Amino acid sequence: MSTRYAGAVALVVFAAMGLVGCNAEPGGGKGANSSAPPSTIGEPVPGEPDLVCTQCLKDEGNVGKTVTIEGEVIQQCPASGCWFRIKDASGEAFIDLAPAKLTAQGERVGQHAKVTGTLVKKGGQVRIEAQHVEFSPAKQDPPPAEKK
């Protein structure tokens, strides 16, 4: 399969997920829950992760390892919160919440996320199947020092 074809297929799959809602249940999605979304989802993963980085997604030899990464949520499943993408200084990562039956309820774009999960390869892409996620307000850069 050519790279161009594979890229087109991946684009169609992501578009379809957004349109059909990633198997969203009735009543899910934005506005369905009037209470504040939880700041932590999933169960903590015991022990230390094998890797702590976003760069490790670029090495397919890391598939199957436990990883913890942190970054800003830049995109989120608009229907049911079954996935999101985060970005840090070294790149972007796709976070799949569905295998663990987790959802990122509420608007998470712009928030900081710390994700622990397993690296997997699906559709030619290395991604993280999350087991535990901690959300916090976006990290702010300190204000610049005033000149005297």
C-alpha positions as CSV (number, residue, x, y, z in Angstrom):
1,M,0.0,0.0,0.0
2,S,1.4,3.4,-0.9
3,T,2.1,6.1,1.7
4,R,-0.3,8.4,-0.1
5,Y,-3.1,5.8,0.0
6,A,-2.4,5.0,3.7
7,G,-2.6,8.7,4.6
8,A,-5.9,9.1,2.8
9,V,-7.4,6.1,4.6
10,A,-6.3,7.4,8.0
11,L,-7.8,10.8,7.2
12,V,-11.1,9.1,6.2
13,V,-11.1,7.0,9.4
14,F,-10.6,10.0,11.7
15,A,-13.3,12.0,9.9
16,A,-15.7,9.1,10.2
17,M,-15.0,8.8,13.9
18,G,-15.9,12.4,14.4
19,L,-19.1,12.1,12.4
20,V,-20.5,8.9,13.9
21,G,-19.4,9.8,17.4
22,C,-17.0,7.0,18.2
23,N,-19.9,4.7,19.3
24,A,-21.2,7.5,21.6
25,E,-24.0,6.4,23.8
26,P,-27.3,8.5,23.8
27,G,-27.0,11.4,26.1
28,G,-23.2,11.5,26.0
29,G,-21.1,14.4,24.8
30,K,-21.1,18.1,25.6
31,G,-23.7,19.4,28.0
32,A,-24.9,15.9,29.0
33,N,-23.3,16.1,32.5
34,S,-24.0,19.3,34.4
35,S,-21.5,18.6,37.1
36,A,-17.8,19.5,36.6
37,P,-15.8,16.8,34.8
38,P,-13.4,14.7,36.9
39,S,-9.8,15.8,37.0
40,T,-8.6,12.2,37.0
41,I,-10.0,9.2,35.0
42,G,-9.0,5.6,35.1
43,E,-7.1,3.7,37.8
44,P,-3.5,4.6,38.7
45,V,-1.0,2.2,37.0
46,P,1.1,0.5,39.7
47,G,4.9,0.7,39.4
48,E,7.1,2.9,37.3
49,P,6.4,3.3,33.6
50,D,8.9,1.8,31.1
51,L,9.3,5.2,29.3
52,V,8.5,8.9,30.0
53,C,8.3,10.8,26.7
54,T,6.4,11.6,23.6
55,Q,9.5,10.9,21.4
56,C,9.1,7.2,22.2
57,L,6.1,7.0,19.9
58,K,8.5,7.3,17.0
59,D,10.2,4.0,17.8
60,E,8.0,1.0,16.9
61,G,10.3,-1.1,19.1
62,N,8.5,0.5,22.1
63,V,5.1,-1.0,21.2
64,G,3.8,-2.9,24.2
65,K,5.6,-0.8,26.8
66,T,4.0,1.4,29.5
67,V,4.6,5.1,29.0
68,T,3.8,8.3,30.8
69,I,3.7,11.5,28.9
70,E,2.5,15.1,29.6
71,G,1.3,17.8,27.3
72,E,-1.5,20.2,26.3
73,V,-4.7,18.8,25.0
74,I,-5.0,20.1,21.4
75,Q,-7.9,18.1,20.0
76,Q,-10.6,16.0,21.5
77,C,-13.4,13.6,20.3
78,P,-16.3,16.0,19.8
79,A,-19.0,13.4,20.4
80,S,-18.1,11.1,23.4
81,G,-14.6,12.1,24.5
82,C,-13.2,8.6,23.6
83,W,-9.9,10.1,22.3
84,F,-7.8,13.2,22.4
85,R,-4.4,14.4,21.1
86,I,-1.8,16.1,23.3
87,K,1.3,18.1,22.3
88,D,4.6,18.7,24.1
89,A,7.9,20.2,23.0
90,S,8.9,16.9,21.2
91,G,5.7,16.3,19.3
92,E,2.1,15.1,19.4
93,A,0.5,11.9,20.6
94,F,-2.9,10.3,20.0
95,I,-4.5,9.1,23.2
96,D,-7.2,6.3,22.8
97,L,-9.5,6.1,25.8
98,A,-12.0,3.6,24.4
99,P,-10.1,0.3,25.1
100,A,-10.2,1.1,28.9
101,K,-13.8,2.3,28.6
102,L,-12.7,5.8,29.7
103,T,-14.1,9.2,28.5
104,A,-12.8,12.7,28.7
105,Q,-16.0,14.4,29.6
106,G,-16.3,18.2,29.2
107,E,-14.1,20.5,27.2
108,R,-10.5,19.5,27.7
109,V,-8.8,21.4,24.8
110,G,-6.2,23.7,26.3
111,Q,-5.8,21.8,29.5
112,H,-2.7,20.0,30.7
113,A,-2.8,16.2,30.7
114,K,-0.6,13.6,32.2
115,V,-1.3,10.2,30.6
116,T,-0.2,6.7,31.5
117,G,-0.9,3.9,29.2
118,T,0.4,1.3,26.8
119,L,2.0,2.0,23.4
120,V,0.1,0.2,20.6
121,K,0.2,0.2,16.8
122,K,-3.1,0.6,15.0
123,G,-3.6,1.5,11.4
124,G,0.1,2.1,10.9
125,Q,0.2,4.7,13.8
126,V,1.8,4.3,17.2
127,R,-0.6,5.6,19.9
128,I,-1.3,5.3,23.5
129,E,-4.1,3.3,25.0
130,A,-4.7,5.2,28.2
131,Q,-5.2,3.6,31.5
132,H,-4.9,6.7,33.7
133,V,-5.2,10.4,32.9
134,E,-4.8,13.4,35.2
135,F,-6.1,16.8,33.8
136,S,-5.2,20.2,35.2
137,P,-5.5,23.8,34.0
138,A,-3.2,24.8,31.2
139,K,0.3,25.5,32.5
140,Q,1.0,29.2,32.2
141,D,4.4,30.7,31.4
142,P,5.6,33.0,34.2
143,P,5.1,36.6,33.4
144,P,8.1,38.4,32.0
145,A,10.2,40.3,34.6
146,E,9.5,44.0,34.6
147,K,12.3,46.2,33.4
148,K,13.5,48.9,35.8
